[in-house]
Amino acid sequence: MKSQDARTVQIDPAVLAEATGPDGVLDIAVRKVEPFVFLTPRGWSGYSIEMWEEAADALKIPYEYQEKASVAEQLEAVRSGKADAALGAISITAAREEEFDFSIAMYDSGLQILTKPSNGTAWSLLPKMFSSTVLFLLLGVIALLILVGHVVWLIERRRNEDFPRKYLPGVWEGTWWAIVTMSTVGYGDTRVKTKAGRLVAMCWILLGLVLVAEFTAIITSTLTVTRLESDVNNLGDLNGKRVVTVANTTSVQFLEGLGIQALEVDSAEQAFQAVESGKAAAFVFDAPILRSFVVSSGDDSLQVVGPVFQPQGYGMAFPSGSEIITPIDLEFLKQREDGFAADLSSKYLGD
């Protein structure tokens, strides 16, 4: 805790009494959403909890927490008067601002995408194997095989019975020899016998080693990159994919605005499980929550991809017309100015 000696803000007892009701205690609706609000053996903790408690101690505001399952339940508690405020990772939006009063942003956030790269089945990998580069190389090798088959046939046809003098049968045998020689199989059913033919054979064997190595390297790298890359890398990749998000959140409204019908679940944990199990290709939600989950899960296959979009801030929600917000805002501003908020961010969200 910081020293409060320099703090001069005092809260009007009448304002505090009006905000807290007859019991004099500010009832705050919270929900578990790491790393902003979560339970520990010693009680509630997290970025939002510490930031609020620092302000509450400075203003001498008594408070109690009441747990809710969702943002919708938090806001409904404030709306109905069952709670005096709501705290956690509550996005400040225009629609919510029309009904509630929000503090200044406690944390600047936004939406991002969590995904898990697909390992890929044989059928899904097949089309990617035949990229333009692979096809170009394959066609080039086929053309070269036919060319070498012609050269060998022209050299060997008069002195080697393995190569018929007729064009089509002879070129067929020459091409067959070129394939067998390049692959180093060496069946021995077709052999070159002239000095010129053997010179061509030596050159073709050396060139064939290079071609086979190059072709193998391209196929291997294509398969490796395909397995490592995610099918979802940005917003544009969400179309046609199974997307999951948490019901009654700003991410639902954002996706609907893009024309993306997402599967809505009750909690972030359910959405994370859907992505981990492969039931969903992507989870669109608040960026810091996604990043925190990836770190805590220890699952290297999970990735948060793309830039942060739909910027939004997290704030405390109060009933409309609440006069207690002004001194709380001043405390939050001081925390941002003196580095306390930055220290919390480093502590709970990393650098």
C-alpha positions as CSV (number, residue, x, y, z in Angstrom):
1,M,0.0,0.0,0.0
2,K,1.1,3.5,-0.7
3,S,1.3,6.3,1.8
4,Q,-1.8,8.4,2.0
5,D,-0.2,11.5,3.4
6,A,-0.3,13.4,0.2
7,R,-4.0,12.7,-0.4
8,T,-6.3,15.6,0.2
9,V,-9.6,14.3,-1.3
10,Q,-12.3,13.7,1.3
11,I,-15.7,12.2,0.6
12,D,-18.9,14.0,1.8
13,P,-20.5,11.8,4.5
14,A,-23.9,12.6,3.1
15,V,-22.8,11.4,-0.4
16,L,-21.4,8.3,1.1
17,A,-24.5,7.6,3.1
18,E,-26.7,8.0,0.0
19,A,-24.4,5.7,-2.0
20,T,-24.3,3.0,0.6
21,G,-27.8,3.0,2.0
22,P,-28.7,2.6,5.7
23,D,-26.0,0.1,6.6
24,G,-23.2,2.5,5.5
25,V,-21.4,-0.3,3.5
26,L,-20.9,-0.1,-0.3
27,D,-22.1,-3.5,-1.7
28,I,-20.0,-4.3,-4.8
29,A,-21.0,-7.0,-7.3
30,V,-18.0,-8.8,-8.6
31,R,-17.4,-11.9,-10.8
32,K,-14.4,-14.1,-11.2
33,V,-12.5,-13.0,-14.3
34,E,-8.7,-13.5,-14.0
35,P,-6.5,-11.6,-13.7
36,F,-8.8,-8.8,-12.7
37,V,-10.9,-10.5,-10.1
38,F,-10.3,-13.9,-8.5
39,L,-10.5,-15.7,-5.2
40,T,-7.5,-16.6,-3.1
41,P,-7.2,-18.3,0.3
42,R,-7.0,-14.8,1.8
43,G,-10.0,-13.4,-0.1
44,W,-10.6,-11.5,-3.3
45,S,-7.6,-10.3,-5.3
46,G,-6.7,-9.1,-8.8
47,Y,-5.9,-6.0,-10.7
48,S,-9.4,-4.4,-10.3
49,I,-9.7,-5.5,-6.7
50,E,-6.4,-3.9,-5.6
51,M,-7.1,-0.7,-7.6
52,W,-10.5,-0.3,-5.9
53,E,-9.3,-1.2,-2.4
54,E,-6.5,1.4,-2.7
55,A,-9.0,4.0,-3.5
56,A,-11.5,2.8,-0.9
57,D,-8.8,2.9,1.8
58,A,-7.9,6.5,0.8
59,L,-11.5,7.6,0.9
60,K,-12.4,5.5,4.0
61,I,-15.3,3.8,2.2
62,P,-16.5,0.6,3.9
63,Y,-17.4,-2.1,1.4
64,E,-18.4,-5.7,0.9
65,Y,-18.3,-8.0,-2.1
66,Q,-21.1,-10.1,-3.5
67,E,-20.2,-12.6,-6.2
68,K,-22.1,-12.8,-9.5
69,A,-21.8,-15.2,-12.3
70,S,-21.8,-12.8,-15.3
71,V,-21.6,-9.1,-16.2
72,A,-25.3,-9.2,-16.9
73,E,-26.0,-10.3,-13.3
74,Q,-23.6,-7.6,-12.0
75,L,-25.4,-4.9,-13.9
76,E,-28.8,-6.2,-13.0
77,A,-27.8,-6.1,-9.3
78,V,-26.9,-2.5,-9.6
79,R,-30.1,-1.8,-11.6
80,S,-32.3,-3.4,-9.0
81,G,-30.5,-1.8,-6.1
82,K,-29.3,-5.1,-4.7
83,A,-25.7,-3.8,-5.2
84,D,-24.3,-0.3,-5.0
85,A,-21.7,-0.8,-7.6
86,A,-20.2,-3.4,-10.0
87,L,-16.5,-4.1,-10.3
88,G,-14.3,-6.4,-12.5
89,A,-13.7,-6.4,-16.2
90,I,-16.8,-4.4,-17.2
91,S,-16.5,-2.7,-20.5
92,I,-17.7,0.9,-20.8
93,T,-20.0,1.2,-23.8
94,A,-22.4,3.9,-25.0
95,A,-25.4,1.6,-24.4
96,R,-24.4,0.9,-20.8
97,E,-23.5,4.6,-20.2
98,E,-27.1,5.5,-21.0
99,E,-28.3,3.4,-18.0
100,F,-25.4,3.5,-15.6
101,D,-22.7,5.9,-14.5
102,F,-19.1,4.6,-15.0
103,S,-15.9,5.6,-13.4
104,I,-13.0,6.5,-15.6
105,A,-11.3,3.6,-17.2
106,M,-9.4,1.5,-14.7
107,Y,-7.7,-0.4,-17.6
108,D,-7.6,0.2,-21.3
109,S,-8.5,-3.0,-23.1
110,G,-10.0,-4.3,-26.4
111,L,-11.0,-7.5,-28.2
112,Q,-8.6,-10.1,-29.6
113,I,-8.8,-13.7,-31.0
114,L,-7.7,-16.9,-29.3
115,T,-7.2,-19.9,-31.5
116,K,-5.5,-23.3,-31.6
117,P,-3.7,-24.3,-34.8
118,S,-5.1,-27.4,-36.4
119,N,-2.8,-30.4,-36.6
120,G,-4.4,-31.2,-39.9
121,T,-5.7,-34.5,-41.3
122,A,-4.3,-36.1,-44.4
123,W,-7.1,-34.9,-46.5
124,S,-6.8,-31.3,-45.2
125,L,-3.1,-31.3,-45.8
126,L,-3.3,-32.7,-49.4
127,P,-4.5,-29.5,-51.1
128,K,-1.8,-27.4,-49.3
129,M,0.9,-29.8,-50.5
130,F,0.1,-28.9,-54.1
131,S,0.9,-25.2,-53.9
132,S,1.9,-23.2,-56.9
133,T,5.5,-23.7,-56.1
134,V,5.2,-27.5,-55.7
135,L,3.1,-27.8,-58.9
136,F,5.6,-25.7,-60.8
137,L,8.5,-27.9,-59.7
138,L,6.6,-31.1,-60.4
139,L,5.7,-30.0,-63.9
140,G,9.3,-28.9,-64.5
141,V,10.6,-32.3,-63.4
142,I,8.1,-34.2,-65.6
143,A,9.2,-32.1,-68.6
144,L,12.9,-32.7,-67.8
145,L,12.2,-36.5,-67.5
146,I,10.6,-36.5,-70.9
147,L,13.5,-34.4,-72.4
148,V,16.2,-36.7,-70.9
149,G,14.1,-39.7,-72.2
150,H,14.3,-38.3,-75.7
151,V,18.0,-37.7,-75.5
152,V,18.8,-41.1,-74.2
153,W,16.6,-42.8,-76.8
154,L,18.2,-40.8,-79.6
155,I,21.7,-41.9,-78.4
156,E,20.9,-45.5,-77.7
157,R,18.3,-46.6,-80.2
158,R,20.8,-47.8,-82.9
159,R,23.1,-49.7,-80.6
160,N,21.0,-50.8,-77.7
161,E,18.1,-53.2,-78.0
162,D,16.7,-51.9,-74.7
163,F,15.5,-48.9,-76.5
164,P,13.1,-49.6,-79.5
165,R,13.7,-47.6,-82.6
166,K,10.0,-46.7,-82.9
167,Y,9.3,-43.2,-81.5
168,L,6.7,-43.8,-78.8
169,P,7.9,-47.1,-77.5
170,G,11.5,-45.8,-77.5
171,V,10.7,-42.5,-75.8
172,W,8.6,-44.4,-73.2
173,E,11.6,-46.6,-72.4
174,G,13.9,-43.6,-72.3
175,T,11.6,-41.8,-69.9
176,W,11.3,-44.9,-67.7
177,W,15.0,-45.1,-67.5
178,A,15.3,-41.4,-66.6
179,I,12.7,-41.9,-63.7
180,V,14.4,-45.1,-62.4
181,T,17.9,-43.5,-62.6
182,M,16.8,-40.2,-60.9
183,S,15.2,-42.1,-58.0
184,T,18.3,-44.3,-57.7
185,V,16.1,-47.4,-57.7
186,G,18.1,-49.0,-60.5
187,Y,15.9,-51.9,-61.6
188,G,18.5,-52.8,-64.4
189,D,15.8,-53.7,-66.9
190,T,16.8,-50.8,-69.1
191,R,20.5,-49.8,-69.4
192,V,22.6,-47.4,-71.4
193,K,25.6,-49.0,-73.2
194,T,27.2,-46.3,-75.3
195,K,29.9,-43.9,-74.1
196,A,27.7,-40.9,-74.9
197,G,24.7,-42.6,-73.1
198,R,26.8,-43.2,-70.0
199,L,28.0,-39.6,-70.0
200,V,24.4,-38.4,-70.1
201,A,23.6,-40.9,-67.3
202,M,26.3,-39.5,-65.0
203,C,25.1,-36.0,-65.5
204,W,21.5,-37.0,-65.0
205,I,22.3,-38.9,-61.8
206,L,24.0,-35.9,-60.3
207,L,21.2,-33.6,-61.4
208,G,18.6,-36.1,-60.1
209,L,20.1,-36.1,-56.6
210,V,19.7,-32.3,-56.5
211,L,16.1,-32.4,-57.8
212,V,15.0,-35.1,-55.4
213,A,16.5,-33.2,-52.4
214,E,14.9,-30.0,-53.5
215,F,11.5,-31.6,-54.0
216,T,11.7,-33.4,-50.7
217,A,12.6,-30.1,-48.9
218,I,9.7,-28.2,-50.4
219,I,7.2,-30.9,-49.5
220,T,8.6,-31.2,-45.9
221,S,8.6,-27.4,-45.3
222,T,5.0,-27.1,-46.7
223,L,3.7,-29.8,-44.3
224,T,5.6,-28.3,-41.4
225,V,4.3,-24.7,-41.9
226,T,0.8,-26.1,-42.5
227,R,0.9,-27.8,-39.1
228,L,2.3,-24.8,-37.3
229,E,0.1,-22.1,-38.8
230,S,-3.4,-21.4,-37.5
231,D,-6.4,-21.4,-39.7
232,V,-7.3,-18.1,-38.0
233,N,-4.9,-15.2,-38.0
234,N,-7.1,-12.1,-38.1
235,L,-10.7,-11.0,-38.2
236,G,-11.1,-11.8,-41.9
237,D,-10.4,-15.5,-41.2
238,L,-13.4,-15.8,-38.9
239,N,-15.9,-16.0,-41.8
240,G,-17.1,-19.6,-42.2
241,K,-15.4,-20.7,-38.9
242,R,-17.0,-21.8,-35.7
243,V,-16.5,-18.8,-33.4
244,V,-17.3,-18.9,-29.6
245,T,-17.7,-16.0,-27.2
246,V,-19.3,-15.2,-23.8
247,A,-23.0,-14.3,-23.9
248,N,-24.2,-10.8,-23.0
249,T,-20.8,-9.2,-23.6
250,T,-19.5,-6.5,-25.9
251,S,-17.8,-9.2,-28.1
252,V,-21.3,-10.6,-29.0
253,Q,-22.4,-7.2,-30.2
254,F,-19.1,-6.7,-32.1
255,L,-19.4,-10.0,-33.9
256,E,-23.0,-9.4,-34.8
257,G,-22.0,-6.1,-36.4
258,L,-19.6,-8.1,-38.6
259,G,-22.4,-10.5,-39.5
260,I,-20.7,-13.4,-37.6
261,Q,-23.0,-15.6,-35.7
262,A,-21.0,-16.9,-32.7
263,L,-21.8,-19.7,-30.3
264,E,-22.6,-18.0,-27.0
265,V,-21.6,-19.7,-23.8
266,D,-22.1,-18.8,-20.1
267,S,-18.5,-18.3,-19.1
268,A,-15.0,-17.7,-20.5
269,E,-13.9,-21.1,-19.1
270,Q,-16.4,-22.8,-21.3
271,A,-15.2,-20.9,-24.3
272,F,-11.6,-21.7,-23.6
273,Q,-12.5,-25.4,-23.3
274,A,-14.3,-25.2,-26.7
275,V,-11.1,-23.9,-28.4
276,E,-8.8,-26.4,-26.6
277,S,-11.0,-29.4,-27.5
278,G,-11.3,-28.3,-31.2
279,K,-15.1,-27.6,-30.9
280,A,-14.5,-24.0,-31.9
281,A,-11.9,-22.5,-34.2
282,A,-11.6,-19.2,-32.3
283,F,-12.7,-17.4,-29.2
284,V,-13.2,-13.6,-29.5
285,F,-13.0,-11.8,-26.2
286,D,-11.2,-9.3,-24.1
287,A,-7.5,-9.3,-25.0
288,P,-6.0,-9.3,-21.5
289,I,-8.2,-12.1,-20.3
290,L,-7.2,-14.2,-23.4
291,R,-3.5,-13.5,-22.8
292,S,-3.7,-14.3,-19.1
293,F,-5.4,-17.7,-19.9
294,V,-2.7,-18.7,-22.4
295,V,0.0,-18.0,-19.9
296,S,-1.7,-19.7,-17.0
297,S,-2.8,-22.8,-19.1
298,G,0.8,-23.6,-20.1
299,D,-0.6,-24.9,-23.4
300,D,1.9,-23.9,-26.1
301,S,-0.5,-24.7,-28.9
302,L,-2.9,-21.9,-27.9
303,Q,-2.3,-18.5,-29.6
304,V,-3.6,-15.0,-29.3
305,V,-3.5,-13.7,-32.9
306,G,-4.1,-10.5,-34.7
307,P,-4.1,-6.9,-33.5
308,V,-6.3,-5.6,-30.6
309,F,-9.6,-4.2,-32.1
310,Q,-12.7,-2.5,-30.7
311,P,-10.8,-0.5,-28.1
312,Q,-12.6,-0.3,-24.8
313,G,-12.0,0.5,-21.2
314,Y,-12.9,-1.3,-18.0
315,G,-14.7,0.8,-15.3
316,M,-16.8,0.5,-12.1
317,A,-20.5,0.8,-12.7
318,F,-22.7,2.8,-10.4
319,P,-26.4,3.7,-10.5
320,S,-27.2,6.7,-12.8
321,G,-26.7,10.0,-11.0
322,S,-24.3,8.7,-8.3
323,E,-22.3,11.4,-6.7
324,I,-19.7,9.1,-5.3
325,I,-18.0,8.7,-8.6
326,T,-16.1,12.0,-8.6
327,P,-13.8,11.4,-5.6
328,I,-13.3,7.7,-6.8
329,D,-12.3,9.0,-10.2
330,L,-9.7,11.3,-8.6
331,E,-8.2,8.4,-6.8
332,F,-8.0,6.3,-9.9
333,L,-6.4,9.2,-11.7
334,K,-3.8,9.5,-9.0
335,Q,-3.1,5.8,-9.2
336,R,-2.4,6.1,-12.9
337,E,-0.3,9.2,-12.5
338,D,1.9,7.9,-9.7
339,G,2.6,4.5,-11.2
340,F,0.5,2.4,-8.9
341,A,-1.8,1.3,-11.8
342,A,1.3,0.5,-13.9
343,D,2.7,-1.6,-11.1
344,L,-0.6,-3.6,-10.9
345,S,-0.6,-4.1,-14.7
346,S,3.0,-5.5,-14.5
347,K,2.1,-7.7,-11.5
348,Y,-1.1,-9.3,-13.0
349,L,-0.7,-8.9,-16.7
350,G,3.1,-8.9,-17.3
351,D,5.1,-6.5,-19.4
